[in-house]
C-alpha cells in the first residue's frame, strides 16, 4: 500500500512538473498571433530553432528559409525557443531601425554575462550609454588622416606575406590554403597598426596571438553549449556561467594588452594608434576622480575593447580576402580586369603604391563590395528595442526589449534586389547600378551609428593584399578547391568548412 502511494505521488509530481514546464515553454507562443503579425508555427520548447539548436542547420540556412516563407510581408514573427523574435525584411523599415530611429534600437541584443566574461564587455556587445561613450573615444583611431599614417606599416606586413606565399609555393607545388596565410597577414597588420606590436605571425606558426586568435573562433563543445543556453534562456548564462571564450585565450589577451598599456604608460610612449585612444579613454573614464561612479569604466572594459579590435580585425579581413581570391580564381576575366586596373594605375603613379593609390582602385572596390555581398561576415544583425516603438505607417507596436533580426545573407541573395544573386558580378556596385537600388539592402558592415568602426581600415588592408598578390601571381582553382563551398554549421560567421585551396602561378 505504501509503495503504491509512493509511485502515485511520484507520477503526480512528475506530471505537474512536466505540465508546468510545458506551459512555461509555450506561454509566449500567442504573441505574434495577438499582434496580427504573420509567423512561423513553433513547436514546444524549441520554437522554430530545433535544427539550429541540435547543430543540424546553420543560422544562414535557417534565416534564409524563414526569409522566403515571409515573402510578400514587410516583417514576420518567429520564436527562438520561447523568445519571440521579429524578422524585418523591408528595406525602408531596416533603415528606420538602423538609422532614422536608431535611438529606439541602440543595442544589438546579444547576450553575455560580463561578470564571468570580462573580455565580452566590449564595443560590439556593450549597450548604451556605455557603447556611445567608448565609441566616441575609439573613433579618432580610424580617421582618414590616421589611416594614411598606417600605410607603411601595412606595406611591411604585405611584404612579409608575399615572402610567406613564396615559401609555401616551394613546399606545396603551387597549392595554398589561402585562409591560413591571410589570417597570419591580418594578425600582423592589426598587431602593428593598432597596438604597435611586431607579431611576425606570418612566419611563426607558433605565434601565441595567432594561436589564441584562432582559438576564440574555433567551434567547441563549450561554444555549442553556450549557444544552446542562449537559445533556451539567456538567464541561464548567469546561472551556469558558461564562458564566451576559452579561459586560456581570455587570460592570454588580457595579460598581453594590459602589458602593452602599462609599457606605453611607464615609458611615456605616444603613437597615433588605437592603443593611444585606449590610454586616453582609460585616463578619462577609469582614472578620472571627478567622474560620477555610474559613468566610470573599469580597467577590464578598456582591455576588452583592445581585444575586440584585434579579434574583429584579423578574422573579418582574412576571411573576406580568401573568399575574394576564391571568386577571382573561378572568374578569370574579372581577375584579369582587376590586374589590368592595378597595372594601369601603377604606370600612372610611376610604380609607387601609397594610400591615395589604393583609394583610387575603383573596380577593385566593386570586386570587394561584391565579395561582401555574397559572403557577408555576419549572416544576420540583431537589434533590441530600448523603448516601445510603433512602426511608421503601420499599426504594429512592439514593446521594450523586443528583439529584431535582420537577415543580411538572405537580403544579399534576394533576386528582387540582385539579379542572379549566386553569380559573382562586381558591376552591381558601379555608381549607376547602386543608384537604382534602395538603401537598406547592403549591410556587410551593418549601418547607422553602429556600423563597423574599422570599415575603412579593413578596406585599405584588403586592397594592399590584392595589389601585392595579383601583380605577381595568377590565382586559379586546383583539385583541392571545393566548388561550391560548404560552410561550417558550428559557427555564427560564414566559415568555409574545408578551407580555401587555390593555385598560385607566377606571372612572367
Secondary structure, 3 states (H helix, E strand, C coil): CHHHHHHHHHHHHHHHHHHHHHHHHHCCCCHHHHCCCCECCCECCCECCHHHHCCCCCHHHHHHHHHHHCCCCCEEEEEECCEEEEEECCHHHHHHHHHHCHHHCCECCCCCCCCCCHHHCCCCCCCCCHHHHHHHHHHHHHCHHHHHHHHHHHHHHHHHHHHHHHHHHHHHCCEEEHHHHHHHHHHHHHHHHHHCCCCCCCCCCCCHHHHHHHHHHCCCHHHHHHHHHHHHCCCHHHHHCCCCCCHHHHHHHHHHHHHHHHHHHHCCCCCCCHHHHHHHHHHHHCCCCCCCHHHCCCHHHHHHHHHHHHHHHHHHHHHHHHHHHHHHHHCHHHHHHHHHHHHHHHHHCCCCCCHHHHHCCHHHHHHHHHHHHHCCCECCEEEECCCCEECCCCCCEECCCCEEEECHHHHHCCCCCCCCCCCCCHHHHCHHHHHHCCCCCCCCCCCHHHCCCCHHHHHHHHHHHHHHHHCCEEEECCCCCCCCCCECCCCCECCECCCCEEEEEECC
